[in-house]
Amino acid sequence: MKGQPAQSSTRIARQYTVGDWRTDREALLTSPGSKDGLLRPLEALRDRGSLRFLGPMRTLADSKKREGEGFAITALACAFLDYLAGGYSGQIYSHESILESLMADSSNTGEDLGNSDESGTESTDATVRRFSFETGDTISPYVRFLRNELGLSRKQARSFYSDVRCSLLHDGMTRGGWLIRSTGHSEPIHEENGLKIIERDRFLDLLESKFQDFCAPEYWESRIADFVRHMDHICEIEHVHYFAYGANMDAATLRQRIGQSPVSRQAAILPGYQFQYNKKSVDGSGKGNVQRASEFSVRGWLYEMTVQDLKSVADCEKGYELQAAEVKLRDADVLHLAVIFVANHESIQDGLQPTADYRSKIESSVWKG
């Protein structure tokens, strides 16, 4: 499986390491209502953004030169906007989908993730299947951020993305009537004689203000899963959606197997499958399994967890294979891509019965209503 997180000693800010985040991460997930657990990682984010983006931009701006520094400032600002837009959206950017990586890895281990491309050719982005929390699209989050947080119109936002962000990063220039100036105008972005003016100093002030909001506990306290996902992405800790229908529906059982809390847990339905006790256990009893059956559906829990967590679950699921499936949340008519464990052919036997304890655990763990 893909997903080798950074070493615990790796610094993601001057005084904050991946190991520090792992400690704070578990505290946040076990006590999500506590604002205190956000303070240290948010301070690290503030230090990281200031050191890598805002500090260098401010140094250039404070030089008071007018010899082209505005292009460097705005180019850094555009990269910083990409970072902020991803955080605000709650999604992570991945050039190669995590699921596709799992598919590629499973083809070398004998696992089955379904619908793999056997042609050996690289899939186009339009055909790539991704978990709902990841995206290969940089345009939509960027444009939404410019509209919702900076107040640009849809037309302005799309023009900024293509004629400022992309043109600066690829061509070293602006296009489409966009200019970078430092005239002392009070508005960060304004129009004048048909031209669109970026006031570099006011624009930098605006980004600093938005970054302060971004690093405020109040912004994240109702979005703990998004915050954990954002920080994990910085630490190169990849996530998956896993649909559990058997013993792993029990939160205590799952936590014991993965050694930490999952990022999130939502009631969900697996359509087009039927639940059965036909996977043979070592004691001869029947364990839970799902098989395709168009007229049935299976209730369970959709977990967001790390790739390493999924590997720990897989180590406990002997005789099962990983497959990809679409599940629907109980409270929203939206399909989410997930991985499921399905018993392999050699492990299936009809007529099996579960133990009383196993049946009781499943029946008490499945959501009701």
Residue frames as qw, qx, qy, qz and C-alpha x, y, z in Angstrom:
[[0.000, 0.885, 0.465, 0.000, 0.00, 0.00, 0.00],
 [0.331, 0.568, -0.044, 0.752, 1.02, 3.58, -0.64],
 [0.407, -0.830, -0.105, -0.367, 1.47, 6.01, 2.19],
 [0.720, -0.102, -0.371, 0.578, 4.76, 6.42, 4.01],
 [0.208, -0.959, -0.178, -0.075, 4.31, 9.30, 6.46],
 [0.273, 0.757, -0.388, 0.450, 7.13, 11.66, 7.33],
 [0.583, -0.022, -0.657, 0.477, 9.44, 10.72, 10.19],
 [0.427, -0.775, -0.451, 0.117, 8.33, 11.80, 13.68],
 [0.492, -0.491, -0.022, 0.718, 11.40, 14.06, 13.96],
 [0.317, 0.406, 0.429, 0.742, 10.56, 15.96, 10.75],
 [0.041, -0.435, -0.325, 0.839, 9.85, 19.62, 11.50],
 [0.212, 0.639, 0.632, 0.385, 6.75, 21.13, 9.90],
 [0.073, -0.954, -0.045, -0.288, 7.37, 24.43, 11.72],
 [0.242, 0.676, -0.535, 0.445, 10.32, 25.82, 13.65],
 [0.211, -0.329, 0.744, -0.542, 9.23, 24.37, 17.00],
 [0.777, 0.099, 0.356, -0.509, 6.81, 21.65, 15.91],
 [0.012, -0.320, 0.899, 0.299, 7.42, 18.16, 14.54],
 [0.605, -0.063, -0.631, -0.482, 5.38, 15.37, 13.00],
 [0.431, -0.156, -0.826, 0.329, 5.68, 13.60, 16.34],
 [0.091, 0.149, 0.405, -0.897, 4.17, 16.61, 18.10],
 [0.525, 0.047, -0.286, -0.800, 1.25, 16.50, 15.68],
 [0.545, -0.097, -0.822, -0.130, 0.68, 12.78, 16.32],
 [0.206, -0.213, -0.724, 0.623, 0.29, 13.56, 20.03],
 [0.252, 0.233, 0.174, -0.923, -2.07, 16.49, 19.45],
 [0.443, 0.037, -0.637, -0.630, -3.95, 14.57, 16.76],
 [0.409, -0.244, -0.878, 0.051, -5.11, 11.80, 19.07],
 [0.062, -0.320, -0.546, 0.772, -6.13, 14.33, 21.72],
 [0.323, 0.186, -0.170, -0.912, -8.25, 16.17, 19.16],
 [0.504, -0.036, -0.722, -0.472, -9.95, 13.01, 17.92],
 [0.385, -0.283, -0.839, 0.260, -10.72, 11.68, 21.38],
 [0.099, -0.640, -0.479, 0.593, -11.97, 15.07, 22.67],
 [0.336, 0.425, 0.474, 0.695, -13.20, 16.89, 19.55],
 [0.152, -0.886, -0.389, -0.203, -15.12, 19.48, 21.54],
 [0.556, -0.668, -0.038, 0.493, -12.01, 20.84, 23.24],
 [0.375, 0.920, -0.045, 0.101, -10.63, 24.03, 21.69],
 [0.426, -0.782, 0.436, 0.133, -7.39, 23.66, 23.67],
 [0.795, -0.042, 0.538, 0.276, -6.23, 20.77, 21.48],
 [0.580, 0.730, 0.253, 0.257, -6.15, 23.11, 18.49],
 [0.150, -0.972, 0.109, 0.147, -3.89, 25.76, 19.98],
 [0.518, -0.536, 0.535, 0.397, -0.48, 24.14, 19.52],
 [0.577, 0.238, 0.638, 0.451, -0.94, 22.85, 15.95],
 [0.257, 0.899, 0.329, 0.132, -2.55, 26.14, 14.91],
 [0.262, -0.890, 0.249, 0.278, 0.42, 28.04, 16.28],
 [0.581, -0.210, 0.638, 0.459, 2.62, 25.74, 14.19],
 [0.467, 0.613, 0.557, 0.310, 0.53, 26.52, 11.10],
 [0.014, 0.993, 0.088, -0.077, 0.82, 30.24, 11.82],
 [0.419, -0.682, 0.460, 0.385, 4.60, 29.95, 12.13],
 [0.607, 0.106, 0.676, 0.404, 4.81, 27.80, 8.97],
 [0.372, 0.782, 0.449, 0.220, 2.77, 30.21, 6.85],
 [0.120, -0.977, 0.071, 0.164, 4.57, 33.27, 8.16],
 [0.507, -0.538, 0.538, 0.405, 8.02, 31.80, 7.61],
 [0.529, 0.116, 0.719, 0.435, 7.38, 30.36, 4.14],
 [0.254, 0.645, 0.572, 0.439, 5.02, 32.89, 2.59],
 [0.115, -0.950, -0.278, -0.083, 4.01, 36.02, 4.48],
 [0.535, -0.685, 0.155, 0.469, 7.48, 36.84, 5.85],
 [0.501, -0.024, 0.492, 0.712, 9.23, 36.78, 2.46],
 [0.171, 0.715, 0.521, 0.434, 6.35, 38.71, 0.86],
 [0.283, -0.937, -0.180, 0.100, 6.48, 41.36, 3.59],
 [0.576, -0.466, 0.267, 0.616, 10.28, 41.65, 3.28],
 [0.394, 0.288, 0.530, 0.693, 9.95, 42.38, -0.42],
 [0.033, -0.840, -0.454, -0.295, 7.12, 44.84, 0.14],
 [0.439, -0.851, -0.097, 0.270, 8.97, 46.68, 2.93],
 [0.629, -0.086, 0.264, 0.726, 11.99, 47.23, 0.67],
 [0.164, 0.803, 0.189, -0.541, 9.94, 50.08, -0.91],
 [0.197, -0.279, 0.640, 0.689, 11.45, 49.30, -4.29],
 [0.648, 0.548, 0.250, -0.467, 9.44, 49.57, -7.48],
 [0.139, 0.584, -0.694, -0.397, 11.64, 47.46, -9.74],
 [0.629, 0.122, -0.676, -0.364, 9.44, 44.42, -10.35],
 [0.027, -0.134, 0.875, -0.464, 9.16, 43.09, -6.81],
 [0.617, 0.095, 0.228, -0.747, 5.39, 43.21, -7.18],
 [0.758, 0.236, -0.506, -0.336, 5.56, 40.21, -9.51],
 [0.380, 0.188, -0.848, 0.317, 7.53, 38.17, -6.96],
 [0.276, -0.030, 0.587, -0.760, 5.15, 39.20, -4.18],
 [0.720, 0.171, 0.004, -0.673, 2.08, 38.30, -6.23],
 [0.658, 0.250, -0.696, -0.143, 3.60, 35.00, -7.42],
 [0.156, 0.093, -0.849, 0.497, 4.18, 34.02, -3.79],
 [0.452, 0.077, 0.360, -0.813, 0.67, 35.23, -2.97],
 [0.737, 0.187, -0.371, -0.533, -0.80, 33.00, -5.69],
 [0.524, 0.133, -0.830, 0.139, 1.00, 29.95, -4.27],
 [0.061, -0.015, 0.685, -0.726, -0.19, 30.94, -0.78],
 [0.607, 0.101, 0.024, -0.788, -3.76, 31.24, -2.11],
 [0.683, 0.124, -0.678, -0.241, -3.54, 27.66, -3.39],
 [0.303, 0.047, -0.830, 0.465, -2.59, 26.54, 0.11],
 [0.269, 0.080, 0.460, -0.842, -5.37, 28.52, 1.80],
 [0.642, 0.116, -0.287, -0.701, -7.98, 27.46, -0.74],
 [0.587, 0.048, -0.807, -0.041, -7.24, 23.79, -0.08],
 [0.143, -0.057, -0.758, 0.634, -7.56, 24.28, 3.66],
 [0.400, 0.126, 0.202, -0.885, -10.80, 26.22, 3.40],
 [0.649, 0.110, -0.500, -0.563, -12.33, 23.62, 1.07],
 [0.759, -0.305, 0.476, -0.323, -11.65, 20.75, 3.47],
 [0.950, 0.310, 0.031, 0.017, -10.18, 18.74, 0.60],
 [0.501, -0.575, 0.488, 0.425, -6.62, 17.69, -0.11],
 [0.575, 0.683, -0.307, -0.330, -4.97, 17.89, -3.51],
 [0.666, -0.271, 0.670, 0.184, -3.53, 14.69, -4.93],
 [0.304, 0.524, -0.549, -0.577, -2.10, 14.40, -8.42],
 [0.428, 0.050, -0.881, -0.195, -2.51, 10.63, -8.24],
 [0.688, -0.445, -0.075, -0.569, -5.61, 9.42, -6.45],
 [0.347, -0.450, 0.755, -0.328, -5.04, 7.47, -3.26],
 [0.856, 0.128, 0.398, -0.304, -7.41, 4.74, -4.45],
 [0.760, 0.602, -0.239, -0.046, -5.54, 4.35, -7.74],
 [0.107, 0.649, -0.710, 0.251, -2.33, 3.98, -5.76],
 [0.611, -0.210, 0.670, -0.365, -3.94, 1.31, -3.60],
 [0.886, 0.383, 0.101, -0.241, -5.09, -0.45, -6.76],
 [0.543, 0.678, -0.490, 0.076, -1.58, -0.45, -8.17],
 [0.149, -0.513, 0.772, -0.344, -0.12, -1.76, -4.92],
 [0.755, -0.037, 0.515, -0.404, -2.81, -4.44, -4.51],
 [0.831, 0.480, -0.191, -0.206, -2.09, -5.80, -7.99],
 [0.391, 0.557, -0.698, 0.222, 1.32, -6.82, -6.64],
 [0.231, -0.275, 0.779, -0.514, -0.09, -8.45, -3.51],
 [0.140, -0.204, -0.951, -0.184, -3.00, -10.38, -4.95],
 [0.157, 0.471, 0.573, -0.652, -5.63, -8.10, -3.42],
 [0.183, 0.484, 0.671, 0.531, -8.56, -7.00, -5.56],
 [0.012, 0.413, 0.286, -0.865, -9.75, -3.41, -5.65],
 [0.435, 0.618, 0.647, -0.097, -12.05, -3.83, -8.64],
 [0.406, 0.886, 0.224, -0.013, -12.33, -1.99, -11.95],
 [0.429, -0.617, 0.361, 0.552, -8.58, -1.64, -12.42],
 [0.540, 0.752, -0.208, -0.317, -7.21, -0.54, -15.79],
 [0.858, -0.156, 0.446, 0.203, -5.54, -3.60, -17.26],
 [0.660, 0.734, 0.058, 0.152, -4.31, -1.80, -20.39],
 [0.726, -0.188, -0.023, 0.661, -1.20, -0.52, -18.64],
 [0.236, 0.545, 0.172, 0.786, -1.96, 3.03, -19.77],
 [0.123, -0.141, -0.467, 0.864, -2.25, 5.99, -17.44],
 [0.043, 0.702, 0.710, -0.024, -5.83, 6.97, -16.66],
 [0.099, 0.516, 0.136, 0.840, -6.98, 10.46, -17.62],
 [0.035, -0.038, 0.540, -0.840, -8.06, 12.72, -14.79],
 [0.583, -0.072, -0.141, -0.797, -11.67, 12.49, -15.96],
 [0.824, -0.073, -0.517, -0.221, -11.67, 8.74, -15.33],
 [0.315, 0.224, -0.732, 0.561, -9.68, 8.76, -12.09],
 [0.596, -0.612, -0.464, -0.234, -11.75, 7.69, -9.09],
 [0.206, 0.377, -0.490, 0.759, -11.07, 9.61, -5.91],
 [0.292, -0.485, -0.721, 0.399, -12.27, 9.60, -2.33],
 [0.001, -0.874, -0.420, -0.245, -14.63, 12.51, -1.63],
 [0.414, -0.857, -0.005, 0.308, -12.08, 14.32, 0.53],
 [0.484, -0.345, 0.442, 0.672, -9.43, 14.49, -2.23],
 [0.520, 0.804, 0.193, -0.215, -9.33, 16.35, -5.51],
 [0.648, 0.011, 0.369, 0.666, -7.14, 16.67, -8.57],
 [0.193, 0.799, 0.376, 0.428, -8.82, 19.97, -9.43],
 [0.407, -0.221, -0.243, 0.852, -7.00, 23.18, -8.51],
 [0.020, -0.348, -0.312, -0.884, -9.40, 25.56, -10.24],
 [0.451, -0.617, -0.532, -0.365, -12.65, 25.05, -8.30],
 [0.588, -0.581, -0.389, 0.407, -11.26, 25.44, -4.73],
 [0.384, -0.085, 0.042, 0.918, -9.22, 28.46, -5.83],
 [0.116, -0.400, -0.402, -0.815, -12.16, 30.20, -7.50],
 [0.523, -0.649, -0.539, -0.120, -14.47, 29.45, -4.55],
 [0.557, -0.443, -0.281, 0.644, -11.94, 30.94, -2.14],
 [0.209, 0.068, 0.168, 0.961, -11.53, 34.09, -4.22],
 [0.295, -0.497, -0.484, -0.657, -15.31, 34.51, -4.39],
 [0.620, -0.615, -0.481, -0.072, -16.29, 33.56, -0.85],
 [0.649, -0.515, -0.209, 0.520, -13.33, 34.92, 1.09],
 [0.358, -0.187, 0.152, 0.902, -11.91, 37.76, -1.04],
 [0.279, 0.655, 0.380, -0.591, -15.22, 38.96, -2.47],
 [0.026, 0.297, -0.598, -0.744, -14.43, 38.63, -6.18],
 [0.757, 0.302, 0.049, -0.577, -17.19, 37.97, -8.70],
 [0.889, 0.064, 0.448, 0.074, -17.21, 34.62, -10.48],
 [0.657, 0.724, 0.030, 0.210, -15.89, 36.26, -13.66],
 [0.022, -0.885, 0.415, -0.210, -13.14, 38.10, -11.76],
 [0.697, -0.460, 0.545, -0.077, -12.17, 34.97, -9.83],
 [0.890, 0.254, 0.345, 0.157, -11.84, 32.81, -12.93],
 [0.476, 0.832, -0.112, 0.264, -9.89, 35.56, -14.70],
 [0.309, -0.807, 0.479, -0.155, -7.57, 35.92, -11.68],
 [0.851, -0.206, 0.482, 0.044, -6.90, 32.18, -11.71],
 [0.813, 0.407, 0.300, 0.288, -6.02, 32.01, -15.40],
 [0.409, 0.817, 0.016, 0.407, -4.59, 35.48, -16.10],
 [0.213, -0.836, 0.403, -0.306, -2.75, 36.11, -12.84],
 [0.759, -0.416, 0.493, -0.092, -2.08, 32.84, -11.03],
 [0.890, 0.194, 0.363, 0.194, -1.38, 30.63, -14.06],
 [0.523, 0.804, -0.029, 0.282, 0.22, 33.34, -16.20],
 [0.214, -0.862, 0.425, -0.177, 2.59, 34.40, -13.42],
 [0.737, -0.384, 0.556, -0.003, 3.62, 30.87, -12.54],
 [0.822, 0.256, 0.454, 0.230, 3.98, 29.65, -16.13],
 [0.533, 0.677, 0.215, 0.460, 4.88, 32.79, -18.11],
 [0.480, -0.247, -0.196, 0.819, 6.23, 35.29, -15.57],
 [0.059, -0.098, -0.184, -0.976, 3.60, 37.86, -16.52],
 [0.351, 0.420, 0.640, -0.538, -0.05, 38.84, -16.10],
 [0.059, 0.195, 0.706, 0.679, -2.61, 38.81, -18.90],
 [0.138, -0.617, -0.752, -0.184, -6.19, 39.85, -19.55],
 [0.087, -0.768, -0.111, -0.624, -5.81, 43.44, -18.38],
 [0.725, -0.648, -0.189, 0.138, -4.46, 42.59, -14.92],
 [0.365, 0.674, -0.332, 0.550, -1.75, 44.87, -13.54],
 [0.692, -0.461, -0.394, 0.391, 0.21, 44.83, -10.28],
 [0.148, 0.735, -0.037, 0.660, 0.64, 48.29, -8.76],
 [0.493, -0.428, -0.502, 0.567, 1.53, 50.06, -5.53],
 [0.087, 0.544, 0.217, 0.806, -0.33, 53.35, -5.67],
 [0.015, -0.004, 0.562, -0.827, -1.77, 53.54, -2.17],
 [0.539, -0.232, -0.400, -0.704, -5.32, 52.78, -3.30],
 [0.481, -0.313, 0.571, -0.587, -7.46, 51.50, -0.42],
 [0.919, 0.115, 0.134, -0.352, -8.92, 48.50, -2.28],
 [0.587, -0.357, 0.682, 0.250, -6.79, 45.36, -2.75],
 [0.334, 0.192, 0.758, 0.527, -8.32, 44.72, -6.18],
 [0.274, 0.695, 0.303, -0.592, -10.08, 47.43, -8.17],
 [0.574, 0.465, 0.524, 0.424, -10.85, 48.34, -11.75],
 [0.076, -0.753, 0.040, 0.653, -9.65, 51.47, -13.50],
 [0.351, 0.631, -0.374, -0.582, -10.20, 52.40, -17.15],
 [0.891, 0.265, -0.241, -0.280, -11.00, 48.79, -18.03],
 [0.471, 0.412, -0.725, 0.286, -7.91, 47.45, -16.26],
 [0.816, -0.512, -0.249, -0.099, -7.94, 45.19, -13.19],
 [0.180, 0.707, -0.488, 0.480, -5.46, 46.47, -10.61],
 [0.815, -0.371, -0.395, 0.205, -3.89, 44.41, -7.81],
 [0.113, -0.868, 0.299, -0.381, -2.64, 46.79, -5.13],
 [0.680, 0.202, -0.663, 0.238, 0.25, 44.70, -3.91],
 [0.076, 0.233, -0.640, 0.728, 0.46, 46.12, -0.37],
 [0.611, -0.100, 0.213, -0.756, -3.30, 46.09, 0.26],
 [0.851, 0.108, -0.434, -0.275, -3.51, 42.61, -1.25],
 [0.488, 0.208, -0.737, 0.418, -0.82, 41.40, 1.12],
 [0.254, -0.188, 0.495, -0.809, -2.69, 42.98, 4.05],
 [0.784, -0.015, -0.093, -0.613, -5.83, 41.10, 2.98],
 [0.784, 0.147, -0.604, 0.009, -4.00, 37.77, 2.80],
 [0.208, 0.233, -0.709, 0.633, -2.50, 38.31, 6.25],
 [0.504, -0.127, 0.303, -0.799, -5.98, 38.97, 7.63],
 [0.868, 0.066, -0.274, -0.408, -7.41, 35.84, 6.02],
 [0.616, 0.232, -0.707, 0.258, -4.49, 33.80, 7.31],
 [0.119, -0.229, 0.621, -0.740, -5.18, 34.98, 10.85],
 [0.756, -0.024, 0.080, -0.649, -8.77, 33.76, 10.44],
 [0.807, 0.239, -0.526, -0.122, -7.42, 30.49, 9.06],
 [0.464, 0.209, -0.721, 0.470, -5.29, 29.99, 12.18],
 [0.389, -0.328, 0.337, -0.792, -8.08, 30.81, 14.66],
 [0.116, 0.037, 0.967, -0.223, -9.52, 27.95, 16.77],
 [0.480, 0.397, 0.408, -0.668, -13.03, 29.27, 16.13],
 [0.517, 0.461, -0.442, -0.570, -12.70, 28.50, 12.45],
 [0.427, 0.259, -0.858, -0.122, -11.80, 24.84, 12.96],
 [0.274, -0.153, 0.784, -0.536, -13.58, 23.78, 16.16],
 [0.745, 0.270, 0.364, -0.490, -16.64, 22.59, 14.22],
 [0.771, 0.562, -0.261, -0.149, -14.47, 21.09, 11.45],
 [0.551, -0.605, 0.574, 0.038, -12.09, 18.82, 13.38],
 [0.847, 0.168, 0.473, 0.176, -12.04, 16.12, 10.68],
 [0.529, 0.821, 0.042, 0.213, -11.11, 18.74, 8.06],
 [0.154, -0.895, 0.406, -0.102, -8.34, 20.08, 10.31],
 [0.729, -0.346, 0.583, 0.087, -6.92, 16.63, 11.00],
 [0.797, 0.457, 0.343, 0.198, -7.01, 15.85, 7.28],
 [0.291, 0.932, -0.131, 0.172, -5.21, 19.13, 6.51],
 [0.344, -0.769, 0.535, -0.062, -2.49, 18.51, 9.08],
 [0.833, -0.077, 0.540, 0.094, -2.11, 14.86, 8.10],
 [0.706, 0.670, 0.150, 0.173, -1.63, 15.91, 4.48],
 [0.054, 0.916, -0.371, 0.142, 1.20, 18.23, 5.54],
 [0.494, -0.536, 0.679, -0.085, 2.74, 15.27, 7.41],
 [0.409, 0.341, -0.754, -0.383, 2.30, 13.00, 4.34],
 [0.281, 0.075, 0.900, -0.325, -0.24, 10.83, 6.16],
 [0.310, -0.036, -0.594, -0.741, -2.73, 9.64, 3.56],
 [0.507, 0.078, 0.555, -0.654, -6.40, 8.90, 4.23],
 [0.185, -0.108, -0.869, -0.447, -8.95, 6.41, 2.90],
 [0.654, -0.131, 0.132, -0.733, -12.68, 5.82, 3.26],
 [0.179, 0.086, -0.980, 0.023, -13.39, 2.37, 4.63],
 [0.681, -0.239, -0.135, -0.679, -16.90, 0.90, 4.92],
 [0.001, 0.179, -0.932, 0.315, -17.25, -1.54, 7.83],
 [0.686, -0.185, -0.316, -0.628, -20.18, -3.96, 8.05],
 [0.790, -0.146, -0.589, 0.089, -18.87, -6.61, 10.47],
 [0.660, -0.515, -0.368, 0.404, -17.06, -6.54, 13.79],
 [0.408, 0.028, -0.015, 0.912, -15.26, -3.31, 12.84],
 [0.204, -0.699, -0.363, -0.582, -18.55, -1.47, 13.16],
 [0.649, -0.691, -0.270, 0.168, -17.84, -1.66, 16.89],
 [0.145, 0.930, -0.211, 0.264, -15.78, 1.45, 17.67],
 [0.563, -0.679, 0.468, -0.051, -13.80, -0.21, 20.47],
 [0.891, 0.067, 0.400, 0.204, -12.88, -3.19, 18.29],
 [0.592, 0.733, 0.068, 0.328, -11.70, -0.94, 15.48],
 [0.100, -0.922, 0.304, -0.217, -9.70, 1.29, 17.77],
 [0.757, -0.454, 0.465, 0.061, -7.99, -1.75, 19.29],
 [0.851, 0.286, 0.340, 0.279, -7.02, -2.96, 15.82],
 [0.490, 0.737, 0.047, 0.464, -5.65, 0.33, 14.47],
 [0.617, -0.204, -0.324, 0.687, -4.22, 1.68, 17.74],
 [0.058, -0.160, -0.104, 0.980, -5.79, 5.12, 17.43],
 [0.398, 0.567, 0.514, -0.506, -9.09, 6.85, 16.74],
 [0.446, 0.450, 0.578, 0.514, -10.40, 7.08, 13.17],
 [0.107, 0.044, 0.071, 0.991, -10.76, 10.57, 11.74],
 [0.506, 0.023, 0.069, -0.859, -14.53, 10.30, 11.34],
 [0.107, 0.156, 0.981, -0.033, -17.41, 7.80, 11.47],
 [0.448, 0.166, -0.046, -0.877, -20.70, 8.16, 9.59],
 [0.628, 0.219, 0.704, -0.249, -23.71, 5.89, 9.20],
 [0.284, 0.455, -0.539, -0.650, -23.85, 4.60, 5.63],
 [0.847, 0.228, 0.396, -0.272, -25.46, 2.06, 3.29],
 [0.164, -0.348, 0.786, 0.484, -23.76, -0.24, 0.79],
 [0.727, 0.375, 0.138, -0.559, -26.29, -0.65, -2.05],
 [0.731, 0.472, -0.423, -0.252, -26.33, -3.68, -4.31],
 [0.309, 0.321, -0.858, 0.254, -24.86, -6.10, -1.75],
 [0.793, -0.440, -0.250, -0.341, -26.27, -8.64, 0.71],
 [0.196, -0.605, 0.677, -0.371, -24.84, -9.40, 4.14],
 [0.923, -0.063, -0.340, -0.171, -24.20, -13.08, 4.96],
 [0.544, -0.641, 0.534, -0.094, -22.41, -15.16, 7.59],
 [0.961, 0.267, 0.065, -0.012, -20.64, -17.30, 5.00],
 [0.368, 0.722, -0.535, 0.240, -16.96, -16.54, 5.56],
 [0.901, -0.239, -0.349, 0.097, -15.39, -19.51, 7.33],
 [0.246, -0.851, 0.386, -0.260, -13.49, -18.68, 10.51],
 [0.282, 0.439, -0.833, 0.185, -10.64, -20.70, 12.03],
 [0.319, -0.077, 0.793, -0.513, -13.08, -22.05, 14.63],
 [0.079, 0.249, 0.924, 0.279, -15.51, -23.18, 11.93],
 [0.150, 0.682, 0.545, -0.463, -18.09, -20.49, 12.65],
 [0.410, 0.654, 0.435, 0.464, -19.41, -18.00, 10.12],
 [0.258, -0.446, -0.091, 0.852, -18.05, -14.48, 9.90],
 [0.360, 0.769, 0.272, -0.454, -19.63, -11.54, 8.12],
 [0.371, -0.041, 0.611, 0.698, -19.31, -11.10, 4.37],
 [0.445, 0.613, 0.166, -0.632, -21.03, -9.17, 1.60],
 [0.412, 0.092, 0.769, 0.479, -21.85, -10.42, -1.87],
 [0.173, 0.104, -0.311, -0.929, -23.34, -8.63, -4.85],
 [0.073, 0.491, 0.868, -0.003, -27.15, -8.73, -4.95],
 [0.075, 0.322, 0.263, 0.907, -28.86, -5.86, -6.74],
 [0.430, -0.626, -0.444, -0.476, -32.08, -5.94, -4.71],
 [0.691, -0.564, -0.355, 0.281, -30.33, -5.76, -1.30],
 [0.167, 0.792, -0.266, 0.523, -28.32, -3.23, 0.69],
 [0.732, -0.228, -0.489, 0.416, -26.09, -3.43, 3.76],
 [0.264, -0.939, -0.004, -0.221, -25.94, -1.05, 6.72],
 [0.804, -0.109, -0.205, 0.547, -22.61, -0.14, 8.21],
 [0.269, -0.891, -0.015, 0.365, -20.24, 2.66, 9.14],
 [0.634, 0.661, -0.020, 0.401, -18.11, 4.73, 6.80],
 [0.605, -0.666, 0.031, 0.435, -14.78, 5.52, 8.44],
 [0.438, 0.831, -0.248, 0.235, -12.18, 8.00, 7.34],
 [0.784, -0.544, 0.220, 0.203, -8.83, 6.67, 8.48],
 [0.001, 0.760, -0.558, -0.334, -5.20, 6.64, 7.45],
 [0.748, 0.394, -0.501, -0.186, -3.74, 4.24, 4.89],
 [0.204, 0.345, -0.844, 0.356, -1.65, 2.77, 7.70],
 [0.538, -0.043, 0.542, -0.644, -4.84, 2.23, 9.73],
 [0.838, 0.296, -0.119, -0.442, -6.33, 0.34, 6.78],
 [0.531, 0.426, -0.729, 0.076, -3.23, -1.81, 6.59],
 [0.152, -0.229, 0.799, -0.534, -3.67, -2.69, 10.28],
 [0.735, 0.142, 0.290, -0.597, -7.29, -3.66, 9.61],
 [0.756, 0.423, -0.424, -0.265, -6.22, -5.76, 6.62],
 [0.210, 0.403, -0.852, 0.257, -3.76, -7.66, 8.82],
 [0.383, -0.021, 0.735, -0.559, -6.74, -8.75, 10.95],
 [0.736, 0.370, 0.135, -0.551, -8.96, -9.68, 8.00],
 [0.183, -0.305, 0.889, 0.288, -7.44, -12.97, 6.84],
 [0.302, 0.325, 0.887, 0.129, -9.35, -14.55, 3.99],
 [0.266, 0.847, 0.363, -0.283, -10.74, -11.21, 2.78],
 [0.508, 0.236, 0.323, 0.763, -9.83, -9.10, -0.23],
 [0.007, 0.538, 0.154, -0.829, -10.01, -5.34, -0.61],
 [0.297, 0.494, 0.653, 0.491, -12.44, -4.05, -3.19],
 [0.030, 0.061, 0.024, -0.997, -13.72, -0.62, -4.16],
 [0.033, -0.581, -0.804, -0.119, -17.43, 0.18, -3.80],
 [0.093, -0.390, -0.057, -0.914, -19.76, 3.16, -3.62],
 [0.245, -0.443, -0.783, 0.361, -21.65, 3.75, -0.39],
 [0.128, -0.653, -0.297, -0.685, -24.39, 6.22, 0.47],
 [0.048, 0.115, -0.581, 0.805, -24.54, 8.20, 3.68],
 [0.068, -0.511, -0.840, 0.172, -27.68, 7.63, 5.74],
 [0.020, -0.751, -0.370, 0.547, -28.33, 11.35, 6.07],
 [0.177, 0.682, -0.279, -0.652, -27.38, 12.48, 2.55],
 [0.852, 0.401, 0.329, -0.066, -28.27, 11.09, -0.84],
 [0.276, 0.836, -0.461, -0.111, -24.65, 11.27, -2.01],
 [0.985, 0.057, -0.097, 0.129, -22.44, 8.36, -3.05],
 [0.210, -0.842, 0.496, 0.021, -18.95, 8.10, -1.59],
 [0.759, 0.377, -0.528, 0.053, -16.19, 5.90, -2.91],
 [0.570, -0.615, 0.480, -0.258, -14.84, 3.53, -0.25],
 [0.384, 0.321, -0.865, -0.035, -12.93, 0.30, 0.19],
 [0.830, -0.278, 0.159, -0.457, -14.59, -2.80, 1.61],
 [0.145, -0.366, 0.919, -0.003, -13.39, -6.24, 2.65],
 [0.849, 0.152, -0.125, -0.491, -15.00, -9.14, 0.75],
 [0.742, -0.302, 0.599, -0.001, -14.29, -12.80, 1.53],
 [0.208, 0.473, -0.721, -0.462, -12.22, -14.53, -1.14],
 [0.775, 0.075, -0.415, -0.470, -13.66, -17.53, -2.94],
 [0.556, 0.137, -0.793, 0.209, -11.64, -20.09, -0.95],
 [0.020, 0.056, -0.664, 0.746, -12.98, -18.75, 2.37],
 [0.563, -0.038, -0.012, -0.826, -16.69, -18.90, 1.52],
 [0.142, -0.084, -0.986, 0.003, -18.85, -21.79, 2.72],
 [0.502, -0.356, -0.285, -0.735, -22.63, -21.89, 2.77],
 [0.757, -0.394, -0.499, -0.147, -24.58, -23.01, 5.82],
 [0.455, 0.089, -0.538, 0.704, -22.27, -21.51, 8.44],
 [0.398, -0.821, -0.385, -0.143, -23.56, -19.99, 11.68],
 [0.166, 0.665, -0.365, 0.631, -21.95, -17.18, 13.67],
 [0.382, -0.184, -0.735, 0.529, -21.13, -17.50, 17.35],
 [0.216, -0.813, -0.541, 0.021, -23.62, -15.86, 19.69],
 [0.378, -0.659, -0.043, 0.649, -21.06, -13.25, 20.81],
 [0.279, -0.062, 0.483, 0.828, -20.14, -12.35, 17.24],
 [0.024, -0.587, -0.674, -0.447, -23.76, -12.00, 16.14],
 [0.316, -0.811, -0.419, 0.257, -24.51, -9.89, 19.22],
 [0.375, -0.459, 0.130, 0.795, -21.58, -7.56, 18.52],
 [0.146, 0.173, 0.577, 0.785, -22.73, -6.96, 14.95],
 [0.162, -0.677, -0.663, -0.276, -26.38, -6.47, 15.84],
 [0.367, -0.789, -0.305, 0.387, -25.52, -4.00, 18.61],
 [0.390, -0.390, 0.232, 0.801, -23.07, -2.05, 16.44],
 [0.202, 0.381, 0.614, 0.661, -25.14, -1.49, 13.33],
 [0.132, 0.050, 0.162, -0.977, -27.01, 1.80, 13.25],
 [0.147, 0.483, 0.850, -0.152, -30.75, 1.78, 13.79],
 [0.214, 0.630, 0.210, -0.717, -33.56, 3.80, 12.26]]
